[in-house]
Amino acid sequence: MNGIMEDAQWRAVQRESQLAAAQAAHGVTLLGKANHTQIGLYTQAFFALSVGLERTGKLIFLADHAIKNQGTFPKDQDMRAIGHDLYPLLKKCEQIGSGLSQERYYAERPSHEIHRGIECVISLFATKLRYYNLNHLAGSAQDQQDPVALWWEKVGAPICDRHYNQKKRQNDEAVAVRIDALLRERSVVAHSNEAGDPIRDIRALHCRGRETAVVQKKSQLYALQIVRWLSSIIHELSCHGAYEKRIQALFGMHEPFVVFMNDDSFLRKRKRWSIYP
């Protein structure tokens, strides 16, 4: 073990694995807190997830290349060619995963509309939209969409359509009407939702809060399912590379991702995520 710990490549892989997994965990945790009254949490979540997913995908690319090339990692120009666009990177991960054991847990890529929405927003954020606010102020965001508004369009609204059933919605609406009737003459509401549309009464504020609670919980789950799928590929490559191909640098690469390798019932219960005990 001491020999492994002295290996510079092993240390680099370990540090990169911890970075990727920790950022994914942080991003998912923030998704469970983000709301229209704390709008900055959305952007923080996008930053963390874009780093976590990209670095995890690049670890998969690195490990696969090493396994296929007698332990040799790709060159700098090969890594730079991948860029920050998650679409081709995740497609590459899917291709790599298809060449591994299909009997492993969570081998199938999550493919619901909501998963695709998450991938779309995070990829656009990484490549084009991370400077949206500054670009907007500088007058150069004419062809860009607010990433928070896009998140609600691609992820939030579809989650509500699928998971916020009509009976629950009607009950929440009835409560909102009663609260509004009691407080309307004694309160002033001046707020906006994720798309920037105004919220001007208690009823609308309460209803948005109920929608947000659903989106927070379910967006965590869908994002975790994507991370779990990538983690399953990392696990397979790490074990195959270290124990069968004897590539020392890949030993234990999967360990920071173990926390994500759980079934949906576990993923639903946990609100705060960390790779450290």
Backbone as CSV, one residue per row, in Angstrom:
resi,resn,N_x,N_y,N_z,CA_x,CA_y,CA_z,C_x,C_y,C_z
1,MET,0.827,-1.209,0.000,0.000,0.000,0.000,0.863,1.261,0.000
2,ASN,1.974,1.231,0.748,2.853,2.397,0.771,3.370,2.731,-0.614
3,GLY,3.647,1.673,-1.411,4.127,1.888,-2.780,3.089,2.597,-3.626
4,ILE,1.829,2.217,-3.449,0.745,2.870,-4.197,0.635,4.325,-3.805
5,MET,0.691,4.610,-2.508,0.515,5.979,-2.038,1.642,6.888,-2.488
6,GLU,2.781,6.311,-2.827,3.902,7.099,-3.320,3.825,7.344,-4.819
7,ASP,2.857,6.727,-5.482,2.714,6.852,-6.924,1.975,8.154,-7.263
8,ALA,2.601,9.021,-8.051,2.026,10.332,-8.361,0.747,10.214,-9.174
9,GLN,0.680,9.254,-10.089,-0.526,9.075,-10.885,-1.685,8.610,-10.012
10,TRP,-1.411,7.715,-9.079,-2.473,7.249,-8.175,-3.018,8.405,-7.353
11,ARG,-2.121,9.259,-6.830,-2.570,10.409,-6.046,-3.428,11.346,-6.893
12,ALA,-3.033,11.553,-8.144,-3.792,12.443,-9.026,-5.191,11.888,-9.289
13,VAL,-5.269,10.586,-9.520,-6.574,9.958,-9.754,-7.431,10.049,-8.495
14,GLN,-6.834,9.790,-7.334,-7.580,9.864,-6.081,-8.139,11.262,-5.836
15,ARG,-7.314,12.252,-6.054,-7.753,13.629,-5.812,-8.832,14.043,-6.802
16,GLU,-8.667,13.628,-8.046,-9.677,13.965,-9.056,-10.990,13.245,-8.774
17,SER,-10.911,12.007,-8.321,-12.123,11.249,-7.983,-12.863,11.911,-6.832
18,GLN,-12.130,12.328,-5.826,-12.768,12.990,-4.684,-13.376,14.326,-5.095
19,LEU,-12.670,15.059,-5.939,-13.211,16.329,-6.419,-14.513,16.110,-7.180
20,ALA,-14.500,15.178,-8.132,-15.681,14.931,-8.964,-16.866,14.487,-8.123
21,ALA,-16.648,13.514,-7.252,-17.739,12.985,-6.434,-18.244,14.020,-5.438
22,ALA,-17.328,14.784,-4.841,-17.723,15.788,-3.852,-18.542,16.904,-4.490
23,GLN,-18.156,17.321,-5.696,-18.909,18.366,-6.380,-20.298,17.876,-6.797
24,ALA,-20.386,16.635,-7.234,-21.700,16.067,-7.556,-22.581,16.032,-6.306
25,ALA,-22.007,15.604,-5.192,-22.761,15.548,-3.932,-23.214,16.935,-3.498
26,HIS,-22.330,17.905,-3.621,-22.662,19.281,-3.229,-23.774,19.842,-4.114
27,GLY,-23.672,19.592,-5.416,-24.689,20.080,-6.332,-26.055,19.502,-6.048
28,VAL,-26.099,18.215,-5.778,-27.374,17.560,-5.471,-27.962,18.103,-4.169
29,THR,-27.116,18.316,-3.178,-27.582,18.887,-1.909,-28.217,20.260,-2.133
30,LEU,-27.588,21.082,-2.950,-28.118,22.421,-3.228,-29.433,22.375,-3.993
31,LEU,-29.614,21.383,-4.851,-30.888,21.243,-5.555,-32.038,21.060,-4.560
32,GLY,-31.755,20.417,-3.452,-32.785,20.200,-2.443,-33.108,21.442,-1.634
33,LYS,-32.351,22.518,-1.835,-32.578,23.765,-1.099,-33.009,24.917,-2.010
34,ALA,-32.682,24.846,-3.287,-32.910,25.965,-4.201,-34.395,26.283,-4.337
35,ASN,-34.700,27.578,-4.330,-36.078,28.018,-4.462,-36.111,29.454,-4.972
36,HIS,-37.293,29.954,-5.290,-37.386,31.278,-5.906,-37.042,32.417,-4.949
37,THR,-36.986,32.153,-3.641,-36.587,33.198,-2.693,-35.083,33.196,-2.439
38,GLN,-34.402,32.098,-2.804,-32.945,31.999,-2.674,-32.393,31.547,-4.017
39,ILE,-32.539,32.406,-4.989,-32.291,32.043,-6.384,-30.830,31.687,-6.644
40,GLY,-29.921,32.258,-5.816,-28.508,31.964,-6.006,-28.148,30.504,-5.776
41,LEU,-28.976,29.793,-5.017,-28.694,28.373,-4.771,-28.799,27.559,-6.056
42,TYR,-29.664,27.970,-6.967,-29.739,27.276,-8.259,-28.403,27.369,-8.983
43,THR,-27.872,28.588,-9.079,-26.627,28.778,-9.816,-25.476,28.037,-9.153
44,GLN,-25.443,28.040,-7.826,-24.413,27.278,-7.121,-24.530,25.786,-7.438
45,ALA,-25.766,25.288,-7.474,-25.982,23.879,-7.802,-25.511,23.572,-9.218
46,PHE,-25.784,24.486,-10.162,-25.365,24.270,-11.547,-23.845,24.239,-11.663
47,PHE,-23.173,25.153,-10.958,-21.706,25.151,-10.973,-21.173,23.815,-10.462
48,ALA,-21.679,23.378,-9.308,-21.172,22.150,-8.702,-21.461,20.935,-9.574
49,LEU,-22.673,20.843,-10.099,-23.028,19.698,-10.928,-22.259,19.689,-12.245
50,SER,-22.053,20.868,-12.824,-21.312,20.903,-14.090,-19.885,20.409,-13.890
51,VAL,-19.265,20.796,-12.770,-17.914,20.314,-12.464,-17.948,18.821,-12.138
52,GLY,-18.892,18.414,-11.289,-18.948,17.014,-10.868,-19.195,16.062,-12.016
53,LEU,-20.156,16.366,-12.873,-20.477,15.473,-13.988,-19.369,15.472,-15.034
54,GLU,-18.829,16.649,-15.324,-17.761,16.711,-16.321,-16.526,15.952,-15.857
55,ARG,-16.109,16.183,-14.615,-14.895,15.529,-14.135,-15.098,14.023,-13.993
56,THR,-16.306,13.601,-13.622,-16.580,12.167,-13.559,-16.504,11.549,-14.949
57,GLY,-17.107,12.230,-15.930,-17.045,11.734,-17.305,-15.620,11.650,-17.819
58,LYS,-14.802,12.632,-17.471,-13.415,12.619,-17.939,-12.599,11.541,-17.231
59,LEU,-12.922,11.251,-15.977,-12.274,10.118,-15.301,-12.592,8.809,-16.016
60,ILE,-13.832,8.661,-16.442,-14.228,7.464,-17.189,-13.423,7.359,-18.480
61,PHE,-13.302,8.478,-19.187,-12.517,8.509,-20.426,-11.057,8.149,-20.156
62,LEU,-10.483,8.734,-19.099,-9.094,8.455,-18.741,-8.867,6.986,-18.420
63,ALA,-9.747,6.442,-17.571,-9.575,5.050,-17.134,-9.739,4.087,-18.300
64,ASP,-10.737,4.334,-19.140,-10.949,3.464,-20.298,-9.749,3.494,-21.237
65,HIS,-9.196,4.679,-21.452,-8.018,4.804,-22.319,-6.839,4.035,-21.730
66,ALA,-6.638,4.163,-20.416,-5.519,3.468,-19.771,-5.669,1.954,-19.878
67,ILE,-6.885,1.464,-19.680,-7.132,0.019,-19.759,-6.851,-0.505,-21.165
68,LYS,-7.194,0.283,-22.171,-7.025,-0.152,-23.563,-5.625,0.114,-24.100
69,ASN,-4.788,0.827,-23.329,-3.460,1.201,-23.825,-2.363,0.895,-22.808
70,GLN,-2.456,-0.275,-22.201,-1.424,-0.776,-21.301,-1.056,0.217,-20.203
71,GLY,-2.067,0.880,-19.651,-1.837,1.766,-18.527,-1.442,3.183,-18.893
72,THR,-1.396,3.491,-20.184,-1.023,4.833,-20.627,-2.252,5.738,-20.670
73,PHE,-2.153,6.901,-20.056,-3.272,7.846,-20.051,-3.245,8.712,-21.312
74,PRO,-4.376,9.287,-21.690,-4.421,10.120,-22.901,-3.577,11.383,-22.749
75,LYS,-3.230,11.969,-23.893,-2.424,13.192,-23.906,-3.285,14.416,-23.601
76,ASP,-2.601,15.510,-23.326,-3.287,16.757,-22.992,-4.234,17.199,-24.098
77,GLN,-3.811,17.081,-25.355,-4.664,17.513,-26.456,-5.925,16.652,-26.567
78,ASP,-5.826,15.399,-26.160,-7.005,14.520,-26.168,-8.015,14.988,-25.130
79,MET,-7.533,15.404,-23.974,-8.425,15.883,-22.922,-9.047,17.222,-23.299
80,ARG,-8.226,18.109,-23.877,-8.749,19.418,-24.259,-9.808,19.310,-25.358
81,ALA,-9.676,18.306,-26.193,-10.627,18.125,-27.296,-12.028,17.804,-26.782
82,ILE,-12.126,17.260,-25.576,-13.432,16.916,-25.012,-14.208,18.178,-24.646
83,GLY,-13.503,19.186,-24.121,-14.152,20.440,-23.757,-15.081,20.287,-22.563
84,HIS,-16.067,21.199,-22.469,-16.986,21.220,-21.328,-18.397,20.767,-21.690
85,ASP,-18.605,20.383,-22.941,-19.947,20.009,-23.387,-20.284,18.604,-22.888
86,LEU,-21.310,18.508,-22.048,-21.671,17.216,-21.467,-22.299,16.266,-22.477
87,TYR,-22.940,16.793,-23.516,-23.624,15.917,-24.468,-22.689,14.868,-25.072
88,PRO,-21.616,15.280,-25.748,-20.719,14.263,-26.314,-19.989,13.459,-25.250
89,LEU,-19.711,14.101,-24.103,-18.997,13.387,-23.035,-19.852,12.260,-22.460
90,LEU,-21.127,12.550,-22.176,-22.009,11.509,-21.640,-22.288,10.430,-22.679
91,LYS,-22.338,10.831,-23.948,-22.497,9.837,-25.009,-21.283,8.908,-25.049
92,LYS,-20.104,9.485,-24.878,-18.883,8.682,-24.834,-18.914,7.744,-23.625
93,CYS,-19.377,8.236,-22.483,-19.493,7.385,-21.293,-20.466,6.237,-21.542
94,GLU,-21.548,6.534,-22.228,-22.522,5.491,-22.553,-21.893,4.417,-23.433
95,GLN,-21.089,4.844,-24.400,-20.405,3.879,-25.278,-19.411,3.028,-24.492
96,ILE,-18.670,3.677,-23.601,-17.715,2.932,-22.765,-18.458,1.955,-21.866
97,GLY,-19.548,2.421,-21.264,-20.329,1.558,-20.385,-20.921,0.369,-21.099
98,SER,-21.283,0.545,-22.369,-21.878,-0.566,-23.127,-20.875,-1.683,-23.382
99,GLY,-19.586,-1.369,-23.271,-18.558,-2.386,-23.453,-18.186,-3.102,-22.168
100,LEU,-18.814,-2.721,-21.068,-18.562,-3.356,-19.780,-19.680,-4.340,-19.456
101,SER,-19.582,-4.995,-18.335,-20.609,-5.956,-17.929,-21.964,-5.276,-17.811
102,GLN,-22.958,-5.808,-18.502,-24.309,-5.265,-18.425,-25.091,-5.875,-17.267
103,GLU,-24.444,-6.732,-16.510,-25.072,-7.320,-15.333,-24.754,-6.531,-14.061
104,ARG,-23.928,-5.512,-14.204,-23.603,-4.694,-13.027,-24.829,-3.869,-12.633
105,TYR,-24.855,-3.456,-11.388,-25.952,-2.621,-10.913,-25.940,-1.270,-11.634
106,TYR,-27.115,-0.796,-11.999,-27.320,0.549,-12.553,-26.549,0.766,-13.851
107,ALA,-26.527,-0.262,-14.680,-25.784,-0.184,-15.940,-26.511,0.646,-16.996
108,GLU,-27.830,0.743,-16.899,-28.596,1.427,-17.936,-28.619,2.936,-17.699
109,ARG,-28.352,3.676,-18.743,-28.355,5.137,-18.638,-29.769,5.656,-18.391
110,PRO,-29.984,6.500,-17.392,-31.310,7.082,-17.163,-31.734,7.918,-18.375
111,SER,-32.962,7.722,-18.826,-33.330,8.317,-20.111,-34.690,9.011,-20.122
112,HIS,-35.243,9.290,-18.956,-36.524,10.001,-18.934,-36.333,11.444,-19.400
113,GLU,-37.396,12.059,-19.829,-37.384,13.465,-20.244,-36.733,14.361,-19.185
114,ILE,-36.967,14.043,-17.923,-36.420,14.880,-16.847,-34.905,14.708,-16.740
115,HIS,-34.409,13.496,-16.918,-32.956,13.298,-16.950,-32.336,14.095,-18.093
116,ARG,-32.981,14.043,-19.246,-32.472,14.777,-20.411,-32.516,16.284,-20.151
117,GLY,-33.541,16.731,-19.432,-33.631,18.144,-19.096,-32.488,18.585,-18.205
118,ILE,-32.154,17.773,-17.219,-31.029,18.078,-16.327,-29.730,18.156,-17.123
119,GLU,-29.508,17.171,-17.974,-28.300,17.158,-18.792,-28.235,18.382,-19.702
120,CYS,-29.377,18.760,-20.272,-29.442,19.917,-21.169,-29.034,21.189,-20.441
121,VAL,-29.649,21.447,-19.297,-29.382,22.692,-18.568,-27.942,22.743,-18.075
122,ILE,-27.466,21.648,-17.500,-26.105,21.646,-16.955,-25.071,21.780,-18.066
123,SER,-25.331,21.147,-19.209,-24.404,21.259,-20.331,-24.370,22.680,-20.872
124,LEU,-25.542,23.294,-21.053,-25.597,24.677,-21.534,-24.971,25.635,-20.527
125,PHE,-25.179,25.358,-19.244,-24.572,26.196,-18.216,-23.051,26.133,-18.307
126,ALA,-22.518,24.931,-18.491,-21.070,24.749,-18.542,-20.447,25.406,-19.770
127,THR,-21.165,25.401,-20.893,-20.586,25.875,-22.147,-20.954,27.312,-22.498
128,LYS,-22.178,27.761,-22.094,-22.648,29.059,-22.578,-23.250,29.980,-21.518
129,LEU,-23.889,29.406,-20.502,-24.757,30.215,-19.653,-24.193,30.557,-18.282
130,ARG,-22.990,30.143,-17.966,-22.484,30.403,-16.614,-22.243,31.895,-16.383
131,TYR,-22.070,32.647,-17.453,-21.886,34.094,-17.317,-23.122,34.864,-17.751
132,TYR,-24.280,34.212,-17.711,-25.496,34.842,-18.228,-25.759,36.202,-17.598
133,ASN,-25.682,36.315,-16.282,-26.009,37.572,-15.613,-25.076,38.695,-16.050
134,LEU,-23.772,38.414,-16.109,-22.815,39.428,-16.546,-23.030,39.774,-18.010
135,ASN,-23.295,38.759,-18.818,-23.554,38.999,-20.239,-24.801,39.857,-20.425
136,HIS,-25.817,39.584,-19.612,-27.050,40.362,-19.701,-26.784,41.835,-19.373
137,LEU,-26.016,42.072,-18.338,-25.693,43.441,-17.957,-24.840,44.128,-19.016
138,ALA,-23.995,43.355,-19.685,-23.113,43.918,-20.710,-23.787,43.999,-22.080
139,GLY,-25.039,43.512,-22.151,-25.778,43.585,-23.404,-25.415,42.538,-24.426
140,SER,-24.818,41.433,-23.974,-24.379,40.399,-24.923,-25.094,39.069,-24.723
141,ALA,-26.281,39.103,-24.084,-26.990,37.854,-23.791,-28.256,37.692,-24.630
142,GLN,-28.301,38.369,-25.787,-29.524,38.337,-26.590,-29.911,36.932,-27.035
143,ASP,-28.923,36.086,-27.304,-29.202,34.732,-27.773,-29.106,33.705,-26.656
144,GLN,-29.131,34.165,-25.402,-29.017,33.261,-24.260,-30.294,33.286,-23.425
145,GLN,-30.538,32.171,-22.730,-31.688,32.085,-21.828,-31.195,31.994,-20.395
146,ASP,-31.907,32.660,-19.509,-31.594,32.595,-18.086,-31.556,31.123,-17.663
147,PRO,-30.427,30.637,-17.124,-30.331,29.211,-16.781,-31.318,28.779,-15.707
148,VAL,-31.678,29.687,-14.794,-32.647,29.326,-13.757,-34.035,29.152,-14.372
149,ALA,-34.406,30.074,-15.259,-35.688,29.939,-15.965,-35.701,28.674,-16.809
150,LEU,-34.573,28.378,-17.453,-34.470,27.175,-18.282,-34.610,25.919,-17.434
151,TRP,-34.031,25.948,-16.226,-34.152,24.800,-15.322,-35.617,24.519,-14.993
152,TRP,-36.373,25.573,-14.687,-37.780,25.349,-14.365,-38.537,24.823,-15.583
153,GLU,-38.183,25.319,-16.752,-38.854,24.871,-17.980,-38.542,23.414,-18.289
154,LYS,-37.268,23.040,-18.192,-36.828,21.703,-18.613,-36.918,20.657,-17.507
155,VAL,-36.886,21.101,-16.248,-36.840,20.156,-15.126,-38.006,20.376,-14.161
156,GLY,-38.158,21.605,-13.677,-39.181,21.882,-12.666,-40.592,21.596,-13.143
157,ALA,-40.969,22.175,-14.272,-42.330,21.982,-14.784,-42.626,20.519,-15.121
158,PRO,-41.726,19.796,-15.804,-41.985,18.370,-16.054,-42.103,17.543,-14.765
159,ILE,-41.328,17.893,-13.737,-41.452,17.189,-12.454,-42.843,17.419,-11.872
160,CYS,-43.303,18.658,-11.883,-44.648,18.946,-11.368,-45.713,18.197,-12.166
161,ASP,-45.565,18.161,-13.483,-46.534,17.449,-14.322,-46.598,15.967,-13.969
162,ARG,-45.450,15.410,-13.610,-45.395,13.964,-13.359,-45.679,13.591,-11.910
163,HIS,-45.261,14.429,-10.978,-45.267,14.012,-9.570,-46.188,14.832,-8.658
164,TYR,-46.709,15.933,-9.141,-47.592,16.769,-8.320,-49.020,16.490,-8.774
165,ASN,-49.636,15.489,-8.144,-50.930,15.016,-8.644,-52.043,16.041,-8.423
166,GLN,-53.112,15.873,-9.187,-54.191,16.855,-9.207,-54.865,17.022,-7.851
167,LYS,-55.051,15.923,-7.137,-55.704,16.004,-5.835,-54.869,16.829,-4.856
168,LYS,-53.585,16.563,-4.799,-52.694,17.319,-3.915,-52.656,18.783,-4.324
169,ARG,-52.612,19.027,-5.618,-52.580,20.402,-6.117,-53.851,21.165,-5.710
170,GLN,-55.003,20.508,-5.842,-56.275,21.144,-5.478,-56.352,21.427,-3.983
171,ASN,-55.857,20.490,-3.174,-55.848,20.706,-1.722,-54.962,21.897,-1.345
172,ASP,-53.775,21.953,-1.974,-52.869,23.065,-1.699,-53.457,24.393,-2.165
173,GLU,-54.136,24.360,-3.297,-54.786,25.564,-3.810,-55.867,26.053,-2.846
174,ALA,-56.634,25.124,-2.289,-57.693,25.491,-1.349,-57.110,26.131,-0.093
175,VAL,-56.021,25.575,0.411,-55.345,26.158,1.573,-54.834,27.554,1.234
176,ALA,-54.259,27.701,0.043,-53.727,28.993,-0.379,-54.816,30.049,-0.453
177,VAL,-55.988,29.680,-0.927,-57.107,30.617,-1.027,-57.536,31.085,0.362
178,ARG,-57.575,30.154,1.318,-57.989,30.514,2.677,-56.965,31.443,3.330
179,ILE,-55.694,31.139,3.160,-54.639,31.990,3.733,-54.691,33.377,3.106
180,ASP,-54.885,33.406,1.803,-54.943,34.681,1.098,-56.112,35.532,1.595
181,ALA,-57.246,34.874,1.826,-58.418,35.610,2.309,-58.168,36.229,3.680
182,LEU,-57.409,35.534,4.514,-57.115,36.036,5.858,-56.091,37.163,5.855
183,LEU,-55.108,37.090,4.948,-53.962,38.002,5.027,-53.894,39.052,3.926
184,ARG,-54.732,38.944,2.935,-54.626,39.835,1.780,-54.617,41.311,2.180
185,GLU,-55.499,41.693,3.098,-55.620,43.098,3.479,-54.534,43.529,4.456
186,ARG,-53.738,42.583,4.934,-52.731,42.894,5.947,-51.304,42.621,5.459
187,SER,-51.147,42.342,4.191,-49.821,41.957,3.692,-49.564,42.534,2.303
188,VAL,-48.282,42.631,1.984,-47.846,43.035,0.645,-46.847,41.995,0.154
189,VAL,-47.065,41.462,-1.022,-46.168,40.473,-1.610,-45.520,41.086,-2.851
190,ALA,-44.206,41.101,-2.889,-43.472,41.600,-4.055,-42.335,40.632,-4.338
191,HIS,-42.607,39.668,-5.176,-41.623,38.623,-5.442,-41.711,38.200,-6.894
192,SER,-40.857,37.277,-7.291,-40.902,36.736,-8.647,-40.509,35.269,-8.605
193,ASN,-40.939,34.515,-9.608,-40.596,33.099,-9.673,-39.285,32.910,-10.443
194,GLU,-38.946,31.660,-10.724,-37.668,31.355,-11.375,-37.535,31.989,-12.752
195,ALA,-38.657,32.184,-13.435,-38.625,32.780,-14.768,-38.655,34.303,-14.728
196,GLY,-38.765,34.864,-13.520,-38.828,36.302,-13.384,-40.235,36.870,-13.435
197,ASP,-41.237,35.993,-13.522,-42.624,36.462,-13.522,-43.015,36.905,-12.122
198,PRO,-43.774,38.003,-11.998,-44.096,38.524,-10.664,-45.031,37.633,-9.868
199,ILE,-44.803,37.582,-8.560,-45.707,36.939,-7.601,-46.200,38.052,-6.694
200,ARG,-47.503,38.327,-6.729,-48.002,39.529,-6.065,-49.063,39.264,-5.005
201,ASP,-49.362,38.005,-4.724,-50.347,37.750,-3.674,-49.981,36.483,-2.914
202,ILE,-50.561,36.315,-1.739,-50.269,35.192,-0.849,-50.619,33.865,-1.511
203,ARG,-51.715,33.839,-2.226,-52.154,32.600,-2.871,-51.089,32.093,-3.849
204,ALA,-50.604,32.954,-4.734,-49.593,32.555,-5.712,-48.287,32.163,-5.021
205,LEU,-47.937,32.886,-3.951,-46.711,32.592,-3.214,-46.782,31.211,-2.573
206,HIS,-47.920,30.907,-1.950,-48.082,29.609,-1.304,-48.058,28.482,-2.334
207,CYS,-48.739,28.659,-3.451,-48.791,27.610,-4.474,-47.413,27.340,-5.063
208,ARG,-46.645,28.412,-5.276,-45.289,28.215,-5.804,-44.429,27.472,-4.797
209,GLY,-44.617,27.755,-3.541,-43.870,27.046,-2.511,-44.167,25.560,-2.498
210,ARG,-45.424,25.185,-2.724,-45.797,23.765,-2.765,-45.184,23.087,-3.982
211,GLU,-45.193,23.772,-5.123,-44.550,23.219,-6.319,-43.056,23.032,-6.089
212,THR,-42.447,24.039,-5.478,-41.014,23.993,-5.227,-40.625,22.810,-4.353
213,ALA,-41.438,22.503,-3.352,-41.136,21.375,-2.464,-41.064,20.073,-3.248
214,VAL,-41.959,19.922,-4.221,-41.954,18.720,-5.067,-40.701,18.708,-5.946
215,VAL,-40.399,19.849,-6.542,-39.258,19.927,-7.453,-37.944,19.696,-6.711
216,GLN,-37.806,20.251,-5.529,-36.582,20.051,-4.750,-36.314,18.558,-4.520
217,LYS,-37.317,17.867,-4.064,-37.167,16.452,-3.724,-36.896,15.599,-4.950
218,LYS,-37.676,15.813,-5.993,-37.560,14.949,-7.172,-36.355,15.295,-8.041
219,SER,-35.966,16.572,-8.091,-34.784,16.911,-8.892,-33.535,16.294,-8.282
220,GLN,-33.492,16.208,-6.962,-32.388,15.491,-6.322,-32.326,14.046,-6.794
221,LEU,-33.476,13.391,-6.791,-33.522,11.978,-7.183,-33.064,11.780,-8.624
222,TYR,-33.597,12.574,-9.536,-33.242,12.403,-10.951,-31.768,12.708,-11.191
223,ALA,-31.246,13.738,-10.544,-29.822,14.043,-10.693,-28.962,12.927,-10.114
224,LEU,-29.363,12.391,-8.982,-28.619,11.293,-8.366,-28.625,10.043,-9.237
225,GLN,-29.698,9.800,-9.951,-29.755,8.641,-10.840,-28.726,8.757,-11.962
226,ILE,-28.503,9.982,-12.445,-27.462,10.191,-13.453,-26.084,9.953,-12.842
227,VAL,-25.859,10.509,-11.662,-24.570,10.326,-10.979,-24.342,8.852,-10.669
228,ARG,-25.384,8.158,-10.258,-25.271,6.727,-9.933,-24.881,5.909,-11.155
229,TRP,-25.472,6.231,-12.302,-25.124,5.527,-13.541,-23.642,5.719,-13.878
230,LEU,-23.154,6.950,-13.792,-21.736,7.207,-14.043,-20.863,6.503,-13.005
231,SER,-21.335,6.461,-11.765,-20.583,5.789,-10.703,-20.447,4.301,-10.973
232,SER,-21.472,3.708,-11.575,-21.401,2.273,-11.887,-20.319,1.992,-12.925
233,ILE,-20.131,2.928,-13.856,-19.075,2.772,-14.860,-17.707,2.949,-14.207
234,ILE,-17.597,3.966,-13.357,-16.348,4.194,-12.615,-15.964,2.954,-11.817
235,HIS,-16.946,2.368,-11.127,-16.683,1.188,-10.298,-16.151,0.042,-11.148
236,GLU,-16.797,-0.208,-12.280,-16.381,-1.320,-13.144,-14.986,-1.085,-13.706
237,LEU,-14.715,0.125,-14.162,-13.399,0.429,-14.733,-12.303,0.354,-13.671
238,SER,-12.598,0.844,-12.483,-11.607,0.825,-11.410,-11.212,-0.604,-11.056
239,CYS,-12.199,-1.435,-10.851,-11.912,-2.821,-10.458,-11.239,-3.596,-11.588
240,HIS,-11.737,-3.419,-12.804,-11.140,-4.117,-13.951,-9.711,-3.636,-14.181
241,GLY,-9.519,-2.313,-14.129,-8.193,-1.770,-14.390,-7.178,-2.129,-13.322
242,ALA,-7.608,-2.078,-12.067,-6.668,-2.316,-10.962,-6.377,-3.793,-10.761
243,TYR,-7.418,-4.625,-10.785,-7.244,-6.027,-10.391,-6.972,-6.963,-11.559
244,GLU,-7.432,-6.611,-12.741,-7.196,-7.483,-13.897,-6.069,-6.966,-14.779
245,LYS,-6.045,-5.656,-15.003,-5.002,-5.081,-15.852,-3.789,-4.611,-15.045
246,ARG,-3.908,-4.631,-13.721,-2.810,-4.274,-12.815,-2.321,-2.840,-13.033
247,ILE,-3.260,-1.952,-13.265,-2.930,-0.530,-13.411,-3.049,0.108,-12.034
248,GLN,-1.929,0.390,-11.431,-1.891,0.833,-10.039,-2.658,2.131,-9.826
249,ALA,-2.615,3.031,-10.795,-3.239,4.343,-10.640,-4.752,4.261,-10.492
250,LEU,-5.359,3.161,-10.961,-6.815,3.026,-10.914,-7.307,2.358,-9.637
251,PHE,-6.383,1.948,-8.772,-6.774,1.274,-7.541,-7.571,2.222,-6.642
252,GLY,-8.806,1.840,-6.318,-9.633,2.626,-5.413,-10.255,3.872,-6.036
253,MET,-10.162,4.005,-7.343,-10.733,5.189,-7.995,-12.226,5.328,-7.724
254,HIS,-12.904,4.213,-7.534,-14.360,4.209,-7.369,-14.818,4.579,-5.957
255,GLU,-13.913,4.549,-4.990,-14.339,4.664,-3.591,-15.114,5.944,-3.263
256,PRO,-14.722,7.116,-3.785,-15.517,8.313,-3.465,-16.946,8.266,-4.011
257,PHE,-17.209,7.379,-4.966,-18.524,7.303,-5.603,-19.431,6.235,-4.985
258,VAL,-18.915,5.495,-4.007,-19.675,4.390,-3.419,-20.988,4.866,-2.808
259,VAL,-20.992,6.064,-2.227,-22.197,6.578,-1.563,-23.374,6.693,-2.523
260,PHE,-23.096,6.860,-3.817,-24.175,7.015,-4.792,-24.740,5.672,-5.261
261,MET,-24.042,4.577,-4.952,-24.442,3.264,-5.461,-25.474,2.617,-4.543
262,ASN,-26.617,3.247,-4.454,-27.719,2.752,-3.636,-29.021,2.851,-4.411
263,ASP,-30.016,2.094,-3.969,-31.276,2.088,-4.705,-32.069,3.369,-4.457
264,ASP,-33.135,3.531,-5.213,-33.904,4.777,-5.168,-34.481,5.063,-3.787
265,SER,-34.841,4.015,-3.052,-35.423,4.239,-1.730,-34.426,4.945,-0.814
266,PHE,-33.147,4.622,-0.937,-32.107,5.288,-0.156,-31.885,6.709,-0.667
267,LEU,-31.862,6.869,-1.982,-31.628,8.186,-2.562,-32.727,9.169,-2.174
268,ARG,-33.955,8.674,-2.041,-35.084,9.549,-1.687,-35.000,10.050,-0.248
269,LYS,-34.445,9.235,0.628,-34.446,9.558,2.054,-33.426,10.619,2.426
270,ARG,-32.350,10.682,1.684,-31.226,11.521,2.082,-31.322,12.897,1.431
271,LYS,-31.214,13.955,2.223,-31.293,15.321,1.705,-29.915,15.961,1.548
272,ARG,-29.015,15.647,2.456,-27.671,16.212,2.407,-26.685,15.131,1.989
273,TRP,-25.856,15.459,1.015,-24.941,14.471,0.442,-23.499,14.903,0.620
274,SER,-22.663,13.933,0.994,-21.231,14.159,1.115,-20.532,12.822,0.897
275,ILE,-19.320,12.878,0.370,-18.561,11.645,0.191,-17.761,11.299,1.436
276,TYR,-17.781,12.212,2.408,-17.019,11.993,3.627,-17.964,11.640,4.788
277,PRO,-17.556,10.746,5.672,-18.397,10.347,6.813,-18.697,11.538,7.715
